[in-house]
């Protein structure tokens, strides 16, 4: 049987964590995802201006997420073989164009085009930035991945606030002002590209830190493990799409809150996602990523089951708890997958970021159709069972105990 080395490399000394590079990547991830999050935060505004139904709203999300998800693995695989130090500013240029197009949108098809451009920007940014973060990690892969991801999570949380307190008062044309953030990100990423050209390529050739369990996995075991991780991403992001895309509608229709109040509730939920993301990476470094995945995806189940049946106050509390627990898994999933397939950082990062975007898009589209034919309440009762899929975490191999002992 063909065997794939997933965890056999001996520990090697690596350079210390390049904190300034990680901070720059996290800051640009914040700007990128802040800009990207404007689209779903604008859904109530777009629905009113263009008379959209839930199916059309789902199609906007699907267009963005499919564009991003299909391109990410291909871009990651290409740059695994041909690293591009300045790919990140190029990705930001696509996001810049997408925002300008959104601010001038005059029809539903114009909205789809703007979403597609923004999707291309994300497809370039996420796998490459994840690769850069691993290069700058100094071996602290979980911490670096979480630190990088938390920038995006905070950016995603900021979008609804900007819509609530800036865009609602000035109209959709004011979205053009946020394209300045893309220009700032380009300026920050140019020296990051120079650093990667000098140091990052060599660092990525260093074998994964701390996977010295001496355990060789067969090709079949690696394939099954990757499939399990992909299914877990499906359950996580399909459920999250019910909140990121339709939470404001749920609050407005069920509890009669104002649009501004609904945006603030969405911000609080997305803020909880950011905190959970930051905590999950270091926990995975110390205690093992499989245990973080277990606790995150399965541990959230009681709260998702309760959510559709409580009042407004408890809805706010439960969504915060759900955000904290569920978001801690993704950095652990990405690093676990990177360690299963060493040497393919870009491809694996692109695959899992792309899958996350794709599942969010498919989830938004499917749930939009379900909401049109039933109700938003029914969508939340149905999605409550998705975290139960996390029980298949039991099929993942145990490759991390020696690394946890070294960390201690």
C-alpha positions as CSV (number, residue, x, y, z in Angstrom):
1,X,0.0,0.0,0.0
2,X,1.2,3.4,-0.9
3,X,2.1,5.4,2.3
4,X,2.0,9.2,2.8
5,X,4.1,10.8,5.4
6,X,1.7,13.0,7.4
7,X,3.5,13.1,10.7
8,X,7.0,11.7,10.5
9,X,9.2,14.7,10.3
10,X,11.6,15.3,13.2
11,X,11.4,18.6,15.0
12,X,13.5,21.3,13.4
13,X,14.5,24.7,14.6
14,X,12.7,27.4,12.9
15,X,13.0,31.2,13.0
16,X,11.1,33.1,15.6
17,X,7.6,34.2,14.9
18,X,7.6,37.3,12.6
19,X,5.0,39.2,14.6
20,X,5.1,42.3,12.5
21,X,4.3,40.3,9.4
22,X,1.5,38.5,11.2
23,X,0.1,41.8,12.4
24,X,0.2,43.2,8.8
25,X,-1.6,40.1,7.5
26,X,-4.2,40.2,10.2
27,X,-4.8,44.0,9.6
28,X,-5.2,43.4,5.9
29,X,-7.5,40.4,6.6
30,X,-9.5,42.8,8.8
31,X,-9.8,45.3,5.9
32,X,-10.5,42.6,3.3
33,X,-13.3,40.9,5.3
34,X,-14.7,44.3,6.5
35,X,-15.2,45.2,2.8
36,X,-16.5,41.7,1.9
37,X,-19.0,41.8,4.8
38,X,-20.6,44.9,3.5
39,X,-22.6,42.8,1.0
40,X,-24.5,40.6,3.4
41,X,-25.0,43.5,5.8
42,X,-26.6,45.4,3.0
43,X,-29.1,42.7,2.2
44,X,-32.1,44.5,3.9
45,X,-31.2,47.7,2.0
46,X,-30.7,45.9,-1.3
47,X,-34.0,44.0,-0.8
48,X,-35.9,47.3,-0.3
49,X,-34.2,49.1,-3.2
50,X,-34.3,46.3,-5.8
51,X,-37.4,44.5,-4.5
52,X,-35.5,41.2,-4.1
53,X,-36.9,38.0,-2.7
54,X,-35.0,35.6,-0.5
55,X,-34.0,33.4,-3.4
56,X,-32.4,36.4,-5.2
57,X,-30.5,37.3,-2.0
58,X,-29.3,33.8,-1.7
59,X,-28.1,34.0,-5.4
60,X,-26.0,37.1,-4.6
61,X,-24.3,35.2,-1.8
62,X,-23.9,32.1,-4.0
63,X,-22.3,34.1,-6.8
64,X,-19.7,35.6,-4.4
65,X,-19.0,32.4,-2.6
66,X,-18.8,30.2,-5.6
67,X,-16.4,32.6,-7.4
68,X,-14.2,32.6,-4.3
69,X,-14.5,28.9,-3.5
70,X,-13.8,27.5,-7.0
71,X,-10.7,29.6,-7.6
72,X,-9.0,29.3,-4.2
73,X,-7.7,25.7,-4.4
74,X,-6.5,26.3,-8.0
75,X,-4.7,29.5,-7.0
76,X,-3.2,27.7,-3.9
77,X,-2.0,24.8,-6.0
78,X,-0.4,27.0,-8.6
79,X,1.5,29.1,-6.1
80,X,2.7,26.0,-4.2
81,X,4.8,25.4,-7.3
82,X,5.3,29.0,-8.4
83,X,5.2,31.3,-5.3
84,X,4.0,34.9,-6.1
85,X,5.3,37.4,-3.5
86,X,2.9,40.1,-4.7
87,X,-0.3,38.2,-5.3
88,X,-1.9,39.8,-2.3
89,X,-2.0,43.4,-3.6
90,X,-3.4,42.0,-6.9
91,X,-6.3,40.3,-4.9
92,X,-7.0,43.6,-3.2
93,X,-7.3,45.3,-6.6
94,X,-10.2,43.0,-7.5
95,X,-11.9,43.8,-4.2
96,X,-11.5,47.5,-4.9
97,X,-13.2,47.1,-8.3
98,X,-16.0,45.0,-6.8
99,X,-16.8,47.7,-4.2
100,X,-16.9,50.5,-6.7
101,X,-19.2,48.4,-8.9
102,X,-21.5,47.7,-5.9
103,X,-21.7,51.4,-5.1
104,X,-22.9,52.1,-8.6
105,X,-25.3,49.2,-8.9
106,X,-28.5,49.9,-10.9
107,X,-29.9,46.4,-11.3
108,X,-29.8,42.9,-9.8
109,X,-27.4,41.7,-12.5
110,X,-25.0,44.6,-11.6
111,X,-25.1,43.3,-8.0
112,X,-24.1,39.8,-9.2
113,X,-21.2,41.2,-11.2
114,X,-19.9,43.2,-8.1
115,X,-20.2,40.0,-6.0
116,X,-18.2,38.0,-8.6
117,X,-15.4,40.6,-8.6
118,X,-15.3,40.6,-4.8
119,X,-15.2,36.8,-4.9
120,X,-12.1,36.8,-7.1
121,X,-10.4,39.2,-4.6
122,X,-11.1,36.7,-1.8
123,X,-10.0,33.8,-3.9
124,X,-6.5,35.3,-4.3
125,X,-6.2,36.8,-0.8
126,X,-7.1,34.0,1.5
127,X,-4.9,31.0,0.4
128,X,-1.9,33.3,-0.2
129,X,-2.3,35.2,3.1
130,X,-2.6,31.9,4.9
131,X,0.6,30.7,3.3
132,X,2.4,33.9,4.4
133,X,1.0,33.5,7.9
134,X,2.4,29.9,8.2
135,X,5.8,31.2,6.9
136,X,5.8,33.9,9.6
137,X,4.6,31.5,12.4
138,X,8.0,30.3,13.7
139,X,6.4,26.9,14.2
140,X,3.4,28.2,16.2
141,X,1.1,27.3,13.4
142,X,-2.2,27.3,15.4
143,X,-1.4,30.7,16.9
144,X,-0.4,32.2,13.5
145,X,-3.5,30.8,11.7
146,X,-5.8,32.1,14.5
147,X,-4.1,35.5,14.7
148,X,-4.4,35.8,10.9
149,X,-8.1,34.6,10.9
150,X,-9.2,36.8,13.8
151,X,-8.4,39.9,11.7
152,X,-10.9,38.7,9.2
153,X,-13.4,37.8,11.9
154,X,-13.2,41.3,13.4
155,X,-13.5,42.8,9.9
156,X,-16.7,40.7,9.2
157,X,-18.1,41.9,12.5
158,X,-17.4,45.6,11.6
159,X,-19.3,45.5,8.4
160,X,-22.8,45.5,9.9
161,X,-21.9,48.5,12.2
162,X,-20.7,50.5,9.2
163,X,-23.9,49.7,7.4
164,X,-26.0,50.6,10.4
165,X,-24.4,54.0,11.2
166,X,-23.0,55.1,7.9
167,X,-24.5,53.5,4.8
168,X,-28.1,53.5,5.9
169,X,-28.0,57.3,6.3
170,X,-26.2,58.0,3.1
171,X,-27.4,55.3,0.6
172,X,-25.7,52.5,-1.3
173,X,-23.5,55.0,-3.2
174,X,-21.5,55.6,0.1
175,X,-20.1,52.1,-0.2
176,X,-17.5,53.6,-2.7
177,X,-15.8,55.3,0.3
178,X,-14.9,51.9,1.7
179,X,-12.8,51.1,-1.4
180,X,-10.2,53.4,0.2
181,X,-9.6,50.5,2.6
182,X,-8.5,48.4,-0.4
183,X,-5.9,51.0,-1.3
184,X,-4.6,51.1,2.2
185,X,-4.3,47.3,2.2
186,X,-2.3,47.3,-1.0
187,X,0.2,49.8,0.5
188,X,0.6,47.6,3.6
189,X,0.9,44.4,1.5
190,X,3.7,45.6,-0.8
191,X,6.4,45.4,2.0
192,X,4.9,42.1,3.1
193,X,5.5,40.8,-0.4
194,X,9.1,42.0,-0.2
195,X,9.6,40.1,3.1
196,X,8.1,36.9,1.7
197,X,10.4,37.2,-1.4
198,X,13.4,37.4,0.9
199,X,12.4,35.0,3.7
200,X,9.0,33.4,3.3
201,X,9.7,31.0,0.4
202,X,12.6,29.4,2.3
203,X,10.6,29.2,5.5
204,X,7.8,27.3,3.7
205,X,10.4,24.6,2.9
206,X,10.8,23.8,6.6
207,X,8.9,20.6,7.6
208,X,5.8,21.1,9.8
209,X,6.8,21.9,13.3
210,X,5.9,19.5,16.1
211,X,4.5,16.6,14.0
212,X,7.0,14.1,15.3
213,X,4.7,11.3,16.5
214,X,6.5,8.8,14.2
215,X,3.1,7.8,12.8
216,X,2.9,7.2,9.0
217,X,-0.5,7.5,7.5
218,X,-1.5,5.6,4.4
219,X,-2.9,7.5,1.4
220,X,-6.3,6.1,2.3
221,X,-6.1,7.4,5.9
222,X,-5.1,10.8,4.7
223,X,-7.9,10.9,2.1
224,X,-10.5,9.8,4.7
225,X,-9.2,12.4,7.2
226,X,-9.4,15.2,4.6
227,X,-12.9,14.1,3.7
228,X,-14.0,14.2,7.4
229,X,-12.5,17.7,7.8
230,X,-14.4,18.8,4.7
231,X,-17.7,17.4,6.1
232,X,-17.1,19.3,9.3
233,X,-16.5,22.5,7.4
234,X,-19.8,21.8,5.6
235,X,-21.7,21.5,8.9
236,X,-20.0,24.5,10.4
237,X,-20.4,27.0,7.5
238,X,-23.8,25.8,6.3
239,X,-25.1,26.5,9.8
240,X,-23.3,29.8,10.0
241,X,-24.8,31.0,6.7
242,X,-28.2,30.8,8.4
243,X,-27.0,33.5,10.9
244,X,-24.7,35.6,8.7
245,X,-27.2,35.9,5.8
246,X,-30.6,35.8,7.5
247,X,-30.1,36.7,11.2
248,X,-31.2,40.3,10.6
249,X,-34.4,39.2,8.8
250,X,-35.1,36.7,11.6
251,X,-34.9,39.3,14.3
252,X,-37.0,41.8,12.3
253,X,-39.7,39.4,11.4
254,X,-39.9,37.4,14.6
255,X,-39.3,40.1,17.2
256,X,-40.1,43.3,15.3
257,X,-36.8,45.1,16.0
258,X,-35.6,48.0,13.8
259,X,-33.1,47.4,11.0
260,X,-30.4,49.3,13.0
261,X,-31.0,47.2,16.1
262,X,-30.8,44.0,13.9
263,X,-27.5,45.1,12.5
264,X,-26.1,45.7,16.0
265,X,-27.2,42.2,17.0
266,X,-25.4,40.8,14.0
267,X,-22.3,42.8,15.0
268,X,-22.4,41.2,18.5
269,X,-22.7,37.7,17.0
270,X,-19.8,38.3,14.5
271,X,-17.7,39.8,17.4
272,X,-18.2,36.5,19.2
273,X,-17.0,34.7,16.1
274,X,-13.8,36.8,16.2
275,X,-13.1,36.0,19.9
276,X,-13.7,32.3,19.4
277,X,-11.4,32.3,16.3
278,X,-8.5,33.9,18.3
279,X,-8.9,31.4,21.2
280,X,-9.2,28.3,19.1
281,X,-5.7,28.4,17.5
282,X,-3.6,28.6,20.7
283,X,-5.8,25.9,22.3
284,X,-5.1,23.6,19.4
285,X,-1.4,24.3,19.7
286,X,-1.4,23.3,23.4
287,X,-4.1,20.6,23.7
288,X,-4.4,19.2,20.2
289,X,-6.5,20.2,17.3
290,X,-8.7,17.2,17.3
291,X,-10.0,18.0,20.8
292,X,-10.7,21.6,19.8
293,X,-12.7,20.3,16.8
294,X,-14.6,17.9,19.0
295,X,-15.5,20.6,21.6
296,X,-16.3,23.2,19.0
297,X,-18.6,21.5,16.6
298,X,-20.3,19.0,18.9
299,X,-20.3,21.2,22.0
300,X,-22.4,23.8,20.2
301,X,-25.3,21.4,19.5
302,X,-27.4,22.0,22.7
303,X,-27.4,25.8,22.1
304,X,-28.4,25.5,18.4
305,X,-31.3,23.2,19.3
306,X,-32.5,25.7,21.9
307,X,-32.1,28.9,19.8
308,X,-35.3,28.8,17.7
309,X,-37.6,28.6,20.8
310,X,-36.4,31.5,23.0
311,X,-37.2,35.2,23.2
312,X,-35.2,38.1,22.0
313,X,-32.9,38.5,25.0
314,X,-31.9,34.8,25.1
315,X,-31.6,34.8,21.3
316,X,-28.8,37.4,21.7
317,X,-27.1,35.4,24.5
318,X,-27.3,32.1,22.7
319,X,-26.0,33.4,19.4
320,X,-22.9,34.8,21.3
321,X,-22.3,31.4,22.9
322,X,-22.8,29.7,19.5
323,X,-20.4,32.1,17.9
324,X,-17.7,31.6,20.5
325,X,-17.8,27.8,20.4
326,X,-18.3,27.2,16.7
327,X,-15.7,29.6,15.4
328,X,-12.9,28.0,17.4
329,X,-12.8,25.0,15.1
330,X,-11.7,26.5,11.8
331,X,-8.1,27.4,12.5
332,X,-7.7,23.9,14.0
333,X,-9.2,22.3,10.9
334,X,-7.0,24.2,8.5
335,X,-3.7,23.5,10.4
336,X,-4.7,19.8,11.0
337,X,-5.2,19.5,7.2
338,X,-1.9,21.3,6.5
339,X,-0.1,18.8,8.7
340,X,-1.8,15.8,6.9
341,X,-0.4,17.0,3.6
342,X,2.9,18.8,4.3
343,X,4.4,20.8,1.4
344,X,1.0,21.8,0.0
345,X,0.2,24.7,2.2
346,X,-1.4,26.8,-0.6
347,X,-3.5,24.1,-2.0
348,X,-4.8,22.9,1.4
349,X,-5.5,26.5,2.5
350,X,-7.2,27.3,-0.7
351,X,-9.2,24.1,-0.5
352,X,-10.5,24.7,3.0
353,X,-11.0,28.5,2.7
354,X,-12.7,27.9,-0.6
355,X,-14.9,25.1,0.8
356,X,-15.9,27.4,3.7
357,X,-16.9,30.2,1.2
358,X,-18.6,27.6,-1.0
359,X,-20.6,26.1,1.8
360,X,-21.7,29.6,3.0
361,X,-22.8,30.4,-0.5
362,X,-24.7,27.2,-1.1
363,X,-26.2,27.4,2.4
364,X,-27.4,30.9,1.7
365,X,-29.0,30.0,-1.6
366,X,-30.6,26.8,-0.3
367,X,-31.9,28.4,2.9
368,X,-33.2,31.4,1.0
369,X,-35.4,29.1,-1.1
370,X,-36.5,27.2,2.0
371,X,-37.4,30.5,3.7
372,X,-39.4,31.6,0.7
373,X,-41.4,28.4,0.7
374,X,-41.7,28.0,4.5
375,X,-40.5,30.7,6.9
376,X,-37.3,32.1,8.5
377,X,-38.4,30.4,11.8
378,X,-38.5,27.0,10.0
379,X,-34.9,27.6,8.6
380,X,-33.6,28.0,12.1
381,X,-35.4,24.9,13.5
382,X,-34.0,22.9,10.6
383,X,-30.4,24.1,10.8
384,X,-30.3,23.5,14.6
385,X,-29.4,19.8,13.9
386,X,-26.4,20.4,11.6
387,X,-23.7,20.5,14.4
388,X,-24.6,16.8,15.1
389,X,-22.6,15.9,12.0
390,X,-19.5,16.8,14.1
391,X,-19.7,13.3,15.7
392,X,-17.7,12.0,12.7
393,X,-14.7,13.8,14.3
394,X,-14.1,10.4,15.9
395,X,-12.8,9.1,12.6
396,X,-9.8,11.5,12.6
397,X,-6.4,10.0,13.5
398,X,-4.6,10.9,16.6
399,X,-1.3,12.5,15.4
400,X,-0.7,15.1,18.0
401,X,0.0,13.8,21.6
402,X,3.8,14.0,21.4
403,X,3.5,17.6,20.3
404,X,1.3,18.5,23.2
405,X,3.8,17.0,25.6
406,X,6.6,19.2,24.1
407,X,4.3,22.2,24.4
408,X,3.8,21.5,28.1
